[in-house]
Amino acid sequence: MFCIKTEIPQEVCEIDDELKAIYHSKDSVCIWVLKTREDRNRFLDETAGMLKDQREIFFENFYKL
């Protein structure tokens, strides 16, 4: 297990983990929050293999709240 110490805003911590999709690279960690667990699972399936920028565009086009 790898742990990276950082400060996560409380409002993000309060969101159900099953609604969060998490991506990381060598210089960033991104957390996308979706409306339902099904949306989160579909987002993960549909964006598998995408880079961060591609996932951001995909989220904006299909899942932005």
CHARMM-style PDB file with segment names, atoms N, HN, CA, C and O in Angstrom:
ATOM      1  N   MET     1       0.847  -1.173   0.000  1.00  0.00      PROA
ATOM      2  CA  MET     1       0.000   0.000   0.000  1.00  0.00      PROA
ATOM      3  C   MET     1       0.890   1.232   0.000  1.00  0.00      PROA
ATOM      4  O   MET     1       1.929   1.261   0.659  1.00  0.00      PROA
ATOM      5  N   PHE     2       0.475   2.242  -0.740  1.00  0.00      PROA
ATOM      6  HN  PHE     2      -0.370   2.219  -1.275  1.00  0.00      PROA
ATOM      7  CA  PHE     2       1.183   3.517  -0.785  1.00  0.00      PROA
ATOM      8  C   PHE     2       0.273   4.589  -0.196  1.00  0.00      PROA
ATOM      9  O   PHE     2      -0.905   4.671  -0.545  1.00  0.00      PROA
ATOM     10  N   CYS     3       0.808   5.387   0.674  1.00  0.00      PROA
ATOM     11  HN  CYS     3       1.764   5.321   0.957  1.00  0.00      PROA
ATOM     12  CA  CYS     3       0.062   6.507   1.256  1.00  0.00      PROA
ATOM     13  C   CYS     3       0.824   7.794   0.962  1.00  0.00      PROA
ATOM     14  O   CYS     3       2.034   7.876   1.172  1.00  0.00      PROA
ATOM     15  N   ILE     4       0.100   8.794   0.476  1.00  0.00      PROA
ATOM     16  HN  ILE     4      -0.883   8.728   0.305  1.00  0.00      PROA
ATOM     17  CA  ILE     4       0.680  10.097   0.192  1.00  0.00      PROA
ATOM     18  C   ILE     4      -0.033  11.096   1.086  1.00  0.00      PROA
ATOM     19  O   ILE     4      -1.240  11.298   0.959  1.00  0.00      PROA
ATOM     20  N   LYS     5       0.698  11.711   1.974  1.00  0.00      PROA
ATOM     21  HN  LYS     5       1.679  11.546   2.077  1.00  0.00      PROA
ATOM     22  CA  LYS     5       0.094  12.645   2.919  1.00  0.00      PROA
ATOM     23  C   LYS     5      -0.315  13.919   2.190  1.00  0.00      PROA
ATOM     24  O   LYS     5       0.474  14.537   1.475  1.00  0.00      PROA
ATOM     25  N   THR     6      -1.569  14.285   2.395  1.00  0.00      PROA
ATOM     26  HN  THR     6      -2.209  13.782   2.975  1.00  0.00      PROA
ATOM     27  CA  THR     6      -2.103  15.510   1.819  1.00  0.00      PROA
ATOM     28  C   THR     6      -3.319  15.931   2.633  1.00  0.00      PROA
ATOM     29  O   THR     6      -3.810  15.167   3.464  1.00  0.00      PROA
ATOM     30  N   GLU     7      -3.790  17.110   2.399  1.00  0.00      PROA
ATOM     31  HN  GLU     7      -3.391  17.730   1.724  1.00  0.00      PROA
ATOM     32  CA  GLU     7      -4.991  17.576   3.067  1.00  0.00      PROA
ATOM     33  C   GLU     7      -6.150  17.542   2.076  1.00  0.00      PROA
ATOM     34  O   GLU     7      -6.151  18.259   1.076  1.00  0.00      PROA
ATOM     35  N   ILE     8      -7.128  16.701   2.369  1.00  0.00      PROA
ATOM     36  HN  ILE     8      -7.127  16.118   3.182  1.00  0.00      PROA
ATOM     37  CA  ILE     8      -8.321  16.578   1.537  1.00  0.00      PROA
ATOM     38  C   ILE     8      -9.420  17.407   2.206  1.00  0.00      PROA
ATOM     39  O   ILE     8      -9.647  17.266   3.407  1.00  0.00      PROA
ATOM     40  N   PRO     9     -10.103  18.269   1.449  1.00  0.00      PROA
ATOM     41  CA  PRO     9     -11.176  19.068   2.039  1.00  0.00      PROA
ATOM     42  C   PRO     9     -12.246  18.177   2.673  1.00  0.00      PROA
ATOM     43  O   PRO     9     -12.564  17.114   2.139  1.00  0.00      PROA
ATOM     44  N   GLN    10     -12.790  18.598   3.790  1.00  0.00      PROA
ATOM     45  HN  GLN    10     -12.532  19.462   4.224  1.00  0.00      PROA
ATOM     46  CA  GLN    10     -13.785  17.816   4.524  1.00  0.00      PROA
ATOM     47  C   GLN    10     -14.986  17.470   3.650  1.00  0.00      PROA
ATOM     48  O   GLN    10     -15.518  16.365   3.749  1.00  0.00      PROA
ATOM     49  N   GLU    11     -15.424  18.401   2.793  1.00  0.00      PROA
ATOM     50  HN  GLU    11     -14.992  19.299   2.713  1.00  0.00      PROA
ATOM     51  CA  GLU    11     -16.602  18.127   1.964  1.00  0.00      PROA
ATOM     52  C   GLU    11     -16.360  16.953   1.007  1.00  0.00      PROA
ATOM     53  O   GLU    11     -17.301  16.243   0.652  1.00  0.00      PROA
ATOM     54  N   VAL    12     -15.117  16.747   0.592  1.00  0.00      PROA
ATOM     55  HN  VAL    12     -14.352  17.324   0.880  1.00  0.00      PROA
ATOM     56  CA  VAL    12     -14.794  15.583  -0.248  1.00  0.00      PROA
ATOM     57  C   VAL    12     -14.813  14.315   0.598  1.00  0.00      PROA
ATOM     58  O   VAL    12     -15.282  13.273   0.139  1.00  0.00      PROA
ATOM     59  N   CYS    13     -14.314  14.390   1.818  1.00  0.00      PROA
ATOM     60  HN  CYS    13     -13.933  15.236   2.191  1.00  0.00      PROA
ATOM     61  CA  CYS    13     -14.294  13.225   2.718  1.00  0.00      PROA
ATOM     62  C   CYS    13     -15.702  12.760   3.060  1.00  0.00      PROA
ATOM     63  O   CYS    13     -15.924  11.570   3.284  1.00  0.00      PROA
ATOM     64  N   GLU    14     -16.648  13.681   3.101  1.00  0.00      PROA
ATOM     65  HN  GLU    14     -16.468  14.648   2.918  1.00  0.00      PROA
ATOM     66  CA  GLU    14     -18.016  13.346   3.481  1.00  0.00      PROA
ATOM     67  C   GLU    14     -18.804  12.671   2.364  1.00  0.00      PROA
ATOM     68  O   GLU    14     -19.868  12.109   2.625  1.00  0.00      PROA
ATOM     69  N   ILE    15     -18.314  12.712   1.136  1.00  0.00      PROA
ATOM     70  HN  ILE    15     -17.450  13.169   0.925  1.00  0.00      PROA
ATOM     71  CA  ILE    15     -19.001  12.088   0.003  1.00  0.00      PROA
ATOM     72  C   ILE    15     -18.765  10.586   0.057  1.00  0.00      PROA
ATOM     73  O   ILE    15     -17.653  10.128   0.316  1.00  0.00      PROA
ATOM     74  N   ASP    16     -19.818   9.834  -0.188  1.00  0.00      PROA
ATOM     75  HN  ASP    16     -20.722  10.206  -0.399  1.00  0.00      PROA
ATOM     76  CA  ASP    16     -19.736   8.373  -0.202  1.00  0.00      PROA
ATOM     77  C   ASP    16     -18.639   7.925  -1.165  1.00  0.00      PROA
ATOM     78  O   ASP    16     -18.605   8.352  -2.320  1.00  0.00      PROA
ATOM     79  N   ASP    17     -17.749   7.068  -0.688  1.00  0.00      PROA
ATOM     80  HN  ASP    17     -17.777   6.721   0.250  1.00  0.00      PROA
ATOM     81  CA  ASP    17     -16.630   6.600  -1.509  1.00  0.00      PROA
ATOM     82  C   ASP    17     -17.087   5.912  -2.787  1.00  0.00      PROA
ATOM     83  O   ASP    17     -16.369   5.935  -3.786  1.00  0.00      PROA
ATOM     84  N   GLU    18     -18.257   5.304  -2.775  1.00  0.00      PROA
ATOM     85  HN  GLU    18     -18.841   5.286  -1.963  1.00  0.00      PROA
ATOM     86  CA  GLU    18     -18.751   4.608  -3.965  1.00  0.00      PROA
ATOM     87  C   GLU    18     -19.155   5.566  -5.079  1.00  0.00      PROA
ATOM     88  O   GLU    18     -19.453   5.130  -6.191  1.00  0.00      PROA
ATOM     89  N   LEU    19     -19.169   6.873  -4.792  1.00  0.00      PROA
ATOM     90  HN  LEU    19     -18.927   7.227  -3.888  1.00  0.00      PROA
ATOM     91  CA  LEU    19     -19.495   7.874  -5.809  1.00  0.00      PROA
ATOM     92  C   LEU    19     -18.246   8.551  -6.373  1.00  0.00      PROA
ATOM     93  O   LEU    19     -18.344   9.396  -7.263  1.00  0.00      PROA
ATOM     94  N   LYS    20     -17.071   8.180  -5.856  1.00  0.00      PROA
ATOM     95  HN  LYS    20     -16.991   7.494  -5.133  1.00  0.00      PROA
ATOM     96  CA  LYS    20     -15.820   8.822  -6.266  1.00  0.00      PROA
ATOM     97  C   LYS    20     -15.037   7.937  -7.211  1.00  0.00      PROA
ATOM     98  O   LYS    20     -14.901   6.734  -6.989  1.00  0.00      PROA
ATOM     99  N   ALA    21     -14.523   8.545  -8.267  1.00  0.00      PROA
ATOM    100  HN  ALA    21     -14.633   9.522  -8.447  1.00  0.00      PROA
ATOM    101  CA  ALA    21     -13.576   7.881  -9.163  1.00  0.00      PROA
ATOM    102  C   ALA    21     -12.254   8.608  -8.984  1.00  0.00      PROA
ATOM    103  O   ALA    21     -12.196   9.831  -9.112  1.00  0.00      PROA
ATOM    104  N   ILE    22     -11.199   7.872  -8.690  1.00  0.00      PROA
ATOM    105  HN  ILE    22     -11.246   6.878  -8.586  1.00  0.00      PROA
ATOM    106  CA  ILE    22      -9.911   8.478  -8.373  1.00  0.00      PROA
ATOM    107  C   ILE    22      -8.876   8.098  -9.423  1.00  0.00      PROA
ATOM    108  O   ILE    22      -8.752   6.933  -9.802  1.00  0.00      PROA
ATOM    109  N   TYR    23      -8.135   9.098  -9.887  1.00  0.00      PROA
ATOM    110  HN  TYR    23      -8.236  10.044  -9.580  1.00  0.00      PROA
ATOM    111  CA  TYR    23      -7.085   8.922 -10.875  1.00  0.00      PROA
ATOM    112  C   TYR    23      -5.830   9.567 -10.314  1.00  0.00      PROA
ATOM    113  O   TYR    23      -5.903  10.584  -9.624  1.00  0.00      PROA
ATOM    114  N   HSD    24      -4.691   8.981 -10.605  1.00  0.00      PROA
ATOM    115  HN  HSD    24      -4.632   8.154 -11.165  1.00  0.00      PROA
ATOM    116  CA  HSD    24      -3.445   9.610 -10.180  1.00  0.00      PROA
ATOM    117  C   HSD    24      -2.389   9.459 -11.275  1.00  0.00      PROA
ATOM    118  O   HSD    24      -2.414   8.527 -12.078  1.00  0.00      PROA
ATOM    119  N   SER    25      -1.487  10.390 -11.271  1.00  0.00      PROA
ATOM    120  HN  SER    25      -1.466  11.148 -10.619  1.00  0.00      PROA
ATOM    121  CA  SER    25      -0.305  10.318 -12.129  1.00  0.00      PROA
ATOM    122  C   SER    25       0.878  10.684 -11.239  1.00  0.00      PROA
ATOM    123  O   SER    25       0.738  10.775 -10.020  1.00  0.00      PROA
ATOM    124  N   LYS    26       2.022  10.890 -11.839  1.00  0.00      PROA
ATOM    125  HN  LYS    26       2.136  10.817 -12.829  1.00  0.00      PROA
ATOM    126  CA  LYS    26       3.186  11.197 -11.005  1.00  0.00      PROA
ATOM    127  C   LYS    26       3.108  12.571 -10.355  1.00  0.00      PROA
ATOM    128  O   LYS    26       3.850  12.843  -9.411  1.00  0.00      PROA
ATOM    129  N   ASP    27       2.219  13.451 -10.842  1.00  0.00      PROA
ATOM    130  HN  ASP    27       1.616  13.230 -11.609  1.00  0.00      PROA
ATOM    131  CA  ASP    27       2.181  14.795 -10.273  1.00  0.00      PROA
ATOM    132  C   ASP    27       0.792  15.276  -9.850  1.00  0.00      PROA
ATOM    133  O   ASP    27       0.632  16.442  -9.488  1.00  0.00      PROA
ATOM    134  N   SER    28      -0.218  14.394  -9.888  1.00  0.00      PROA
ATOM    135  HN  SER    28      -0.087  13.447 -10.182  1.00  0.00      PROA
ATOM    136  CA  SER    28      -1.546  14.850  -9.481  1.00  0.00      PROA
ATOM    137  C   SER    28      -2.433  13.679  -9.073  1.00  0.00      PROA
ATOM    138  O   SER    28      -2.207  12.529  -9.451  1.00  0.00      PROA
ATOM    139  N   VAL    29      -3.448  14.019  -8.287  1.00  0.00      PROA
ATOM    140  HN  VAL    29      -3.631  14.953  -7.979  1.00  0.00      PROA
ATOM    141  CA  VAL    29      -4.504  13.081  -7.921  1.00  0.00      PROA
ATOM    142  C   VAL    29      -5.811  13.792  -8.241  1.00  0.00      PROA
ATOM    143  O   VAL    29      -6.021  14.927  -7.814  1.00  0.00      PROA
ATOM    144  N   CYS    30      -6.687  13.134  -8.987  1.00  0.00      PROA
ATOM    145  HN  CYS    30      -6.516  12.211  -9.334  1.00  0.00      PROA
ATOM    146  CA  CYS    30      -7.978  13.711  -9.365  1.00  0.00      PROA
ATOM    147  C   CYS    30      -9.089  12.858  -8.764  1.00  0.00      PROA
ATOM    148  O   CYS    30      -9.002  11.630  -8.749  1.00  0.00      PROA
ATOM    149  N   ILE    31     -10.123  13.514  -8.273  1.00  0.00      PROA
ATOM    150  HN  ILE    31     -10.193  14.511  -8.285  1.00  0.00      PROA
ATOM    151  CA  ILE    31     -11.281  12.821  -7.733  1.00  0.00      PROA
ATOM    152  C   ILE    31     -12.513  13.340  -8.470  1.00  0.00      PROA
ATOM    153  O   ILE    31     -12.873  14.512  -8.360  1.00  0.00      PROA
ATOM    154  N   TRP    32     -13.145  12.451  -9.218  1.00  0.00      PROA
ATOM    155  HN  TRP    32     -12.852  11.499  -9.308  1.00  0.00      PROA
ATOM    156  CA  TRP    32     -14.393  12.792  -9.879  1.00  0.00      PROA
ATOM    157  C   TRP    32     -15.523  12.277  -9.006  1.00  0.00      PROA
ATOM    158  O   TRP    32     -15.452  11.158  -8.498  1.00  0.00      PROA
ATOM    159  N   VAL    33     -16.570  13.084  -8.825  1.00  0.00      PROA
ATOM    160  HN  VAL    33     -16.628  13.993  -9.237  1.00  0.00      PROA
ATOM    161  CA  VAL    33     -17.721  12.685  -8.024  1.00  0.00      PROA
ATOM    162  C   VAL    33     -18.911  12.544  -8.968  1.00  0.00      PROA
ATOM    163  O   VAL    33     -19.246  13.458  -9.721  1.00  0.00      PROA
ATOM    164  N   LEU    34     -19.536  11.375  -8.904  1.00  0.00      PROA
ATOM    165  HN  LEU    34     -19.264  10.632  -8.292  1.00  0.00      PROA
ATOM    166  CA  LEU    34     -20.665  11.082  -9.777  1.00  0.00      PROA
ATOM    167  C   LEU    34     -21.940  10.934  -8.964  1.00  0.00      PROA
ATOM    168  O   LEU    34     -21.888  10.789  -7.743  1.00  0.00      PROA
ATOM    169  N   LYS    35     -23.088  10.970  -9.641  1.00  0.00      PROA
ATOM    170  HN  LYS    35     -23.130  11.088 -10.633  1.00  0.00      PROA
ATOM    171  CA  LYS    35     -24.379  10.971  -8.950  1.00  0.00      PROA
ATOM    172  C   LYS    35     -24.718   9.629  -8.323  1.00  0.00      PROA
ATOM    173  O   LYS    35     -25.274   9.582  -7.226  1.00  0.00      PROA
ATOM    174  N   THR    36     -24.393   8.539  -9.004  1.00  0.00      PROA
ATOM    175  HN  THR    36     -23.941   8.577  -9.895  1.00  0.00      PROA
ATOM    176  CA  THR    36     -24.759   7.210  -8.513  1.00  0.00      PROA
ATOM    177  C   THR    36     -23.564   6.265  -8.614  1.00  0.00      PROA
ATOM    178  O   THR    36     -22.596   6.539  -9.323  1.00  0.00      PROA
ATOM    179  N   ARG    37     -23.651   5.164  -7.904  1.00  0.00      PROA
ATOM    180  HN  ARG    37     -24.438   4.941  -7.329  1.00  0.00      PROA
ATOM    181  CA  ARG    37     -22.616   4.129  -7.976  1.00  0.00      PROA
ATOM    182  C   ARG    37     -22.543   3.570  -9.398  1.00  0.00      PROA
ATOM    183  O   ARG    37     -21.459   3.277  -9.903  1.00  0.00      PROA
ATOM    184  N   GLU    38     -23.704   3.424 -10.036  1.00  0.00      PROA
ATOM    185  HN  GLU    38     -24.584   3.661  -9.626  1.00  0.00      PROA
ATOM    186  CA  GLU    38     -23.745   2.921 -11.402  1.00  0.00      PROA
ATOM    187  C   GLU    38     -23.025   3.877 -12.359  1.00  0.00      PROA
ATOM    188  O   GLU    38     -22.292   3.434 -13.243  1.00  0.00      PROA
ATOM    189  N   ASP    39     -23.234   5.202 -12.182  1.00  0.00      PROA
ATOM    190  HN  ASP    39     -23.829   5.562 -11.464  1.00  0.00      PROA
ATOM    191  CA  ASP    39     -22.526   6.195 -12.997  1.00  0.00      PROA
ATOM    192  C   ASP    39     -21.021   6.082 -12.778  1.00  0.00      PROA
ATOM    193  O   ASP    39     -20.244   6.125 -13.732  1.00  0.00      PROA
ATOM    194  N   ARG    40     -20.614   5.937 -11.521  1.00  0.00      PROA
ATOM    195  HN  ARG    40     -21.244   5.902 -10.746  1.00  0.00      PROA
ATOM    196  CA  ARG    40     -19.189   5.814 -11.213  1.00  0.00      PROA
ATOM    197  C   ARG    40     -18.597   4.586 -11.895  1.00  0.00      PROA
ATOM    198  O   ARG    40     -17.536   4.672 -12.513  1.00  0.00      PROA
ATOM    199  N   ASN    41     -19.269   3.451 -11.786  1.00  0.00      PROA
ATOM    200  HN  ASN    41     -20.130   3.381 -11.284  1.00  0.00      PROA
ATOM    201  CA  ASN    41     -18.752   2.228 -12.399  1.00  0.00      PROA
ATOM    202  C   ASN    41     -18.698   2.351 -13.921  1.00  0.00      PROA
ATOM    203  O   ASN    41     -17.736   1.908 -14.549  1.00  0.00      PROA
ATOM    204  N   ARG    42     -19.740   2.960 -14.516  1.00  0.00      PROA
ATOM    205  HN  ARG    42     -20.521   3.320 -14.006  1.00  0.00      PROA
ATOM    206  CA  ARG    42     -19.758   3.148 -15.969  1.00  0.00      PROA
ATOM    207  C   ARG    42     -18.633   4.104 -16.391  1.00  0.00      PROA
ATOM    208  O   ARG    42     -17.956   3.863 -17.390  1.00  0.00      PROA
ATOM    209  N   PHE    43     -18.436   5.184 -15.629  1.00  0.00      PROA
ATOM    210  HN  PHE    43     -18.986   5.379 -14.817  1.00  0.00      PROA
ATOM    211  CA  PHE    43     -17.357   6.134 -15.924  1.00  0.00      PROA
ATOM    212  C   PHE    43     -16.004   5.424 -15.910  1.00  0.00      PROA
ATOM    213  O   PHE    43     -15.187   5.625 -16.808  1.00  0.00      PROA
ATOM    214  N   LEU    44     -15.767   4.595 -14.890  1.00  0.00      PROA
ATOM    215  HN  LEU    44     -16.431   4.432 -14.160  1.00  0.00      PROA
ATOM    216  CA  LEU    44     -14.506   3.864 -14.814  1.00  0.00      PROA
ATOM    217  C   LEU    44     -14.342   2.924 -15.996  1.00  0.00      PROA
ATOM    218  O   LEU    44     -13.261   2.842 -16.580  1.00  0.00      PROA
ATOM    219  N   ASP    45     -15.403   2.215 -16.353  1.00  0.00      PROA
ATOM    220  HN  ASP    45     -16.281   2.281 -15.879  1.00  0.00      PROA
ATOM    221  CA  ASP    45     -15.332   1.294 -17.496  1.00  0.00      PROA
ATOM    222  C   ASP    45     -15.086   2.047 -18.803  1.00  0.00      PROA
ATOM    223  O   ASP    45     -14.266   1.631 -19.620  1.00  0.00      PROA
ATOM    224  N   GLU    46     -15.797   3.152 -18.994  1.00  0.00      PROA
ATOM    225  HN  GLU    46     -16.464   3.491 -18.329  1.00  0.00      PROA
ATOM    226  CA  GLU    46     -15.712   3.896 -20.257  1.00  0.00      PROA
ATOM    227  C   GLU    46     -14.407   4.659 -20.415  1.00  0.00      PROA
ATOM    228  O   GLU    46     -14.002   4.962 -21.537  1.00  0.00      PROA
ATOM    229  N   THR    47     -13.741   4.975 -19.306  1.00  0.00      PROA
ATOM    230  HN  THR    47     -14.070   4.729 -18.394  1.00  0.00      PROA
ATOM    231  CA  THR    47     -12.513   5.769 -19.394  1.00  0.00      PROA
ATOM    232  C   THR    47     -11.249   4.953 -19.109  1.00  0.00      PROA
ATOM    233  O   THR    47     -10.157   5.509 -18.994  1.00  0.00      PROA
ATOM    234  N   ALA    48     -11.404   3.644 -18.996  1.00  0.00      PROA
ATOM    235  HN  ALA    48     -12.291   3.192 -19.089  1.00  0.00      PROA
ATOM    236  CA  ALA    48     -10.235   2.784 -18.747  1.00  0.00      PROA
ATOM    237  C   ALA    48      -9.186   3.022 -19.831  1.00  0.00      PROA
ATOM    238  O   ALA    48      -9.496   2.977 -21.021  1.00  0.00      PROA
ATOM    239  N   GLY    49      -7.961   3.272 -19.422  1.00  0.00      PROA
ATOM    240  HN  GLY    49      -7.709   3.309 -18.455  1.00  0.00      PROA
ATOM    241  CA  GLY    49      -6.867   3.491 -20.354  1.00  0.00      PROA
ATOM    242  C   GLY    49      -6.700   4.932 -20.819  1.00  0.00      PROA
ATOM    243  O   GLY    49      -5.724   5.249 -21.501  1.00  0.00      PROA
ATOM    244  N   MET    50      -7.628   5.804 -20.466  1.00  0.00      PROA
ATOM    245  HN  MET    50      -8.420   5.547 -19.913  1.00  0.00      PROA
ATOM    246  CA  MET    50      -7.516   7.213 -20.867  1.00  0.00      PROA
ATOM    247  C   MET    50      -6.542   7.949 -19.963  1.00  0.00      PROA
ATOM    248  O   MET    50      -6.367   7.594 -18.797  1.00  0.00      PROA
ATOM    249  N   LEU    51      -5.914   8.973 -20.512  1.00  0.00      PROA
ATOM    250  HN  LEU    51      -6.056   9.261 -21.459  1.00  0.00      PROA
ATOM    251  CA  LEU    51      -5.088   9.878 -19.727  1.00  0.00      PROA
ATOM    252  C   LEU    51      -5.986  10.895 -19.021  1.00  0.00      PROA
ATOM    253  O   LEU    51      -7.166  11.026 -19.348  1.00  0.00      PROA
ATOM    254  N   LYS    52      -5.422  11.606 -18.061  1.00  0.00      PROA
ATOM    255  HN  LYS    52      -4.464  11.499 -17.795  1.00  0.00      PROA
ATOM    256  CA  LYS    52      -6.178  12.560 -17.256  1.00  0.00      PROA
ATOM    257  C   LYS    52      -6.948  13.560 -18.118  1.00  0.00      PROA
ATOM    258  O   LYS    52      -8.139  13.771 -17.894  1.00  0.00      PROA
ATOM    259  N   ASP    53      -6.299  14.169 -19.085  1.00  0.00      PROA
ATOM    260  HN  ASP    53      -5.330  13.997 -19.267  1.00  0.00      PROA
ATOM    261  CA  ASP    53      -6.964  15.173 -19.918  1.00  0.00      PROA
ATOM    262  C   ASP    53      -8.143  14.583 -20.673  1.00  0.00      PROA
ATOM    263  O   ASP    53      -9.185  15.226 -20.802  1.00  0.00      PROA
ATOM    264  N   GLN    54      -7.985  13.364 -21.173  1.00  0.00      PROA
ATOM    265  HN  GLN    54      -7.138  12.843 -21.068  1.00  0.00      PROA
ATOM    266  CA  GLN    54      -9.078  12.699 -21.878  1.00  0.00      PROA
ATOM    267  C   GLN    54     -10.238  12.416 -20.933  1.00  0.00      PROA
ATOM    268  O   GLN    54     -11.399  12.593 -21.302  1.00  0.00      PROA
ATOM    269  N   ARG    55      -9.927  11.976 -19.707  1.00  0.00      PROA
ATOM    270  HN  ARG    55      -8.984  11.833 -19.407  1.00  0.00      PROA
ATOM    271  CA  ARG    55     -10.983  11.707 -18.732  1.00  0.00      PROA
ATOM    272  C   ARG    55     -11.703  12.988 -18.346  1.00  0.00      PROA
ATOM    273  O   ARG    55     -12.922  12.981 -18.176  1.00  0.00      PROA
ATOM    274  N   GLU    56     -10.974  14.083 -18.205  1.00  0.00      PROA
ATOM    275  HN  GLU    56      -9.984  14.088 -18.343  1.00  0.00      PROA
ATOM    276  CA  GLU    56     -11.610  15.358 -17.857  1.00  0.00      PROA
ATOM    277  C   GLU    56     -12.612  15.767 -18.930  1.00  0.00      PROA
ATOM    278  O   GLU    56     -13.727  16.179 -18.612  1.00  0.00      PROA
ATOM    279  N   ILE    57     -12.229  15.657 -20.177  1.00  0.00      PROA
ATOM    280  HN  ILE    57     -11.323  15.321 -20.435  1.00  0.00      PROA
ATOM    281  CA  ILE    57     -13.121  16.009 -21.285  1.00  0.00      PROA
ATOM    282  C   ILE    57     -14.330  15.081 -21.305  1.00  0.00      PROA
ATOM    283  O   ILE    57     -15.463  15.534 -21.470  1.00  0.00      PROA
ATOM    284  N   PHE    58     -14.090  13.792 -21.138  1.00  0.00      PROA
ATOM    285  HN  PHE    58     -13.170  13.424 -21.004  1.00  0.00      PROA
ATOM    286  CA  PHE    58     -15.169  12.811 -21.135  1.00  0.00      PROA
ATOM    287  C   PHE    58     -16.155  13.126 -20.019  1.00  0.00      PROA
ATOM    288  O   PHE    58     -17.366  13.112 -20.239  1.00  0.00      PROA
ATOM    289  N   PHE    59     -15.646  13.411 -18.816  1.00  0.00      PROA
ATOM    290  HN  PHE    59     -14.662  13.423 -18.637  1.00  0.00      PROA
ATOM    291  CA  PHE    59     -16.522  13.752 -17.682  1.00  0.00      PROA
ATOM    292  C   PHE    59     -17.350  14.990 -17.986  1.00  0.00      PROA
ATOM    293  O   PHE    59     -18.559  15.005 -17.755  1.00  0.00      PROA
ATOM    294  N   GLU    60     -16.703  16.029 -18.502  1.00  0.00      PROA
ATOM    295  HN  GLU    60     -15.721  16.017 -18.690  1.00  0.00      PROA
ATOM    296  CA  GLU    60     -17.407  17.271 -18.826  1.00  0.00      PROA
ATOM    297  C   GLU    60     -18.535  17.026 -19.847  1.00  0.00      PROA
ATOM    298  O   GLU    60     -19.610  17.616 -19.743  1.00  0.00      PROA
ATOM    299  N   ASN    61     -18.280  16.167 -20.814  1.00  0.00      PROA
ATOM    300  HN  ASN    61     -17.406  15.688 -20.898  1.00  0.00      PROA
ATOM    301  CA  ASN    61     -19.260  15.910 -21.869  1.00  0.00      PROA
ATOM    302  C   ASN    61     -20.409  15.017 -21.434  1.00  0.00      PROA
ATOM    303  O   ASN    61     -21.521  15.171 -21.939  1.00  0.00      PROA
ATOM    304  N   PHE    62     -20.182  14.099 -20.525  1.00  0.00      PROA
ATOM    305  HN  PHE    62     -19.278  13.973 -20.114  1.00  0.00      PROA
ATOM    306  CA  PHE    62     -21.185  13.088 -20.230  1.00  0.00      PROA
ATOM    307  C   PHE    62     -21.683  13.029 -18.784  1.00  0.00      PROA
ATOM    308  O   PHE    62     -22.753  12.475 -18.534  1.00  0.00      PROA
ATOM    309  N   TYR    63     -20.934  13.587 -17.825  1.00  0.00      PROA
ATOM    310  HN  TYR    63     -20.065  14.037 -18.028  1.00  0.00      PROA
ATOM    311  CA  TYR    63     -21.282  13.387 -16.429  1.00  0.00      PROA
ATOM    312  C   TYR    63     -21.323  14.638 -15.574  1.00  0.00      PROA
ATOM    313  O   TYR    63     -21.709  14.562 -14.407  1.00  0.00      PROA
ATOM    314  N   LYS    64     -20.946  15.771 -16.102  1.00  0.00      PROA
ATOM    315  HN  LYS    64     -20.632  15.833 -17.050  1.00  0.00      PROA
ATOM    316  CA  LYS    64     -20.890  16.971 -15.260  1.00  0.00      PROA
ATOM    317  C   LYS    64     -22.234  17.211 -14.599  1.00  0.00      PROA
ATOM    318  O   LYS    64     -23.281  17.183 -15.246  1.00  0.00      PROA
ATOM    319  N   LEU    65     -22.181  17.449 -13.287  1.00  0.00      PROA
ATOM    320  HN  LEU    65     -21.330  17.471 -12.761  1.00  0.00      PROA
ATOM    321  CA  LEU    65     -23.416  17.636 -12.502  1.00  0.00      PROA
ATOM    322  C   LEU    65     -24.065  18.955 -12.785  1.00  0.00      PROA
ATOM    323  OT1 LEU    65     -25.107  19.266 -12.210  1.00  0.00      PROA
TER     324      LEU     65
END
